[in-house]
Amino acid sequence: MTLTKSTVFTVLTAGAFGTIAFDLFGQAISPLFGYAKLAPVGLAGATLKSVFGANPAGAAHLLHTLTGLIFYVVGYFAIARPVQRAILPNLHWSITATVYGVALWVFALYGVAHLIASNKPFLGWTGITWVALWGHIAYALVAAWVLEAKGVVLEIPRRTVLA
């Protein structure tokens, strides 16, 4: 597959809808039912402060938005799904997306929140930990669904190895 404007637009659309699903679940639906409320902008701000020593106004919102709009969806589009298709081509995309959502959760709550922003690993295994798990899975499922519905899948070319 060649990278076209249509593909880029679809990837950005998938990231946008995934981010909306994540924020809607974590900041509205979860607290509506009495569970924890996610604070991804707060984590982004703490990360910026830890890495750069400052968190300028608006920067944390920008980081959160760009992460969901571009970086996380590109990880699924360019890494998770192509690798899965090369190794287990008959596996349904929703399983790949769910596993990818769990991987995003580990990255966010251990890699970013703990190793970079110096919070407790997985934010101390509190209620926010589990809301974040389901939020990242929701993100990945929605973003992947958009890509799959539009047929946007990056193929890894197979090479024949001569013996």
N, C-alpha and C positions, 0 to 999 in steps of 0.2 A: 504494500500500500504506500502510495506517495502522500506526503503531507500537503494537503490542499487547504484553501481557505475554509472550505466546508468542514473538513476534519477539525481544524483549529476551533472553529465556531462551535462544533458539537462538543469538543472536549471542554471548552469554557462553559457551555450550557450545562453539561453534566456536573462540572464543579460548582456552578451557581446553584443548581437544584439540590445537590448534595449538601452544600453549606446551609441552604434554607432548611432542609430536613433536620440537619444537626442542631441548628439554633432553635428551630421550632420545638423539637423534642426536648432539648436540654434546658431551654430557658422559658418555655411556656407549658408544654404538656406535662413534663415531669413534676414541676412545682404545683401545677393545677391538681395533680393527684396526690400531693403530699410528700413527694420525694424531693431530693436535692435539686438545686438549680445550678447549671453549669456556668462557669465564668471564664470562657475561653479568652476573652479580651484581657482579663486580669492575669491569666497565665502568660499571655503574649507580652504584656507589660513587664511582668517579673523577669521574663526571659531577656527582653531588651535591656532592662536595667542590669541584669547579671552579665550580659555579654559586652554591652557598650558603656555601662556606667550611667546611663540616662534612658529615660522613657519620654521622649517629646510628645506633646499633645497630639493625639490622633494616630501616632505610630503603631500602637498596639492594635487598634481597629484595623489599620492597613495590613499589618502582619497576619492577623487572623483571617481577614478576607482573602488575601493573596494565597495563603496556605490552602484554604479550601477551594478557592476558584482555580488555582493552577497546580500547586505542588502535589497535593494529595491525589488529585485526579490523574495527573501525569504519571504518578507512581503506579496506579492501577493500569492505565492505558499502555504505558511503555515497558513496564516490568512485570507486574503480577499476572495479568491476563496472557501476555505472550509466552511467558515461561510456563504457565499452566497448560496452555494449548500445545506447547512443544513436548511437555512431559506426560500430561494426562488429557489428551485432546477430547475425550468424551465426557469429561467432568462438566457439569452444568455451571454456567457463569455465576449463579447465585451463591454457590459454595465457595468459589474463588473470592467473590466479593465479601462474603462473611468472614473468611479467614483474613482477607486483607483489612477489613475493619478492625479485627482483633489486633492485627499487627500495628495498625495506626494507633490504637489505644495504648499498646505497650510503648510505642515510640513517644507518644504524647505524655503519658503519665509516669513513665520511668525515664526515658531518654531526656525529654525536655523538662518536665516538672521537677524531677529529682536530680539528674546529673547536671543540668544546666542551671535551673532556677533554684536549686538547693532545697526543695520541699522534701517531705518524707516520700519514700518510694510509693508509688500509686496513691499519693496523697493520703497515706495512712490507712488505706482500706476503709474509708468512710462511705457514706451514702453517695457522695459525688463520684467515687470510683466506679460504681456500678451504673450510674446514669451516664457517665462518660463512655463506658463500654458499649452500652446500647446506642448511644449517640453516634459513636464512630462506626458501628455496624450499620446503623440507619444511613449515615452518610455514604458509606461504600456501596450499599445496596441501591440507593437512589442514583448515585453517579453512574454505577455500572449499568443499571437499567437503561438510562438515557443513551449510553454508548451502544449497548446491545440493540436497543430499539432502532437506532439509526444505522446499525451495521458497521460501526466504526471500531475495527479491531486491528491492531498492529500485528502483522505476521512476522515471525522470525524465519528468515529463509533457511531452508534445510540444505545442507551440503552433503554431497555423496563423498564418503571417505573410501579411497581406493586402497586395497590391501596389497 
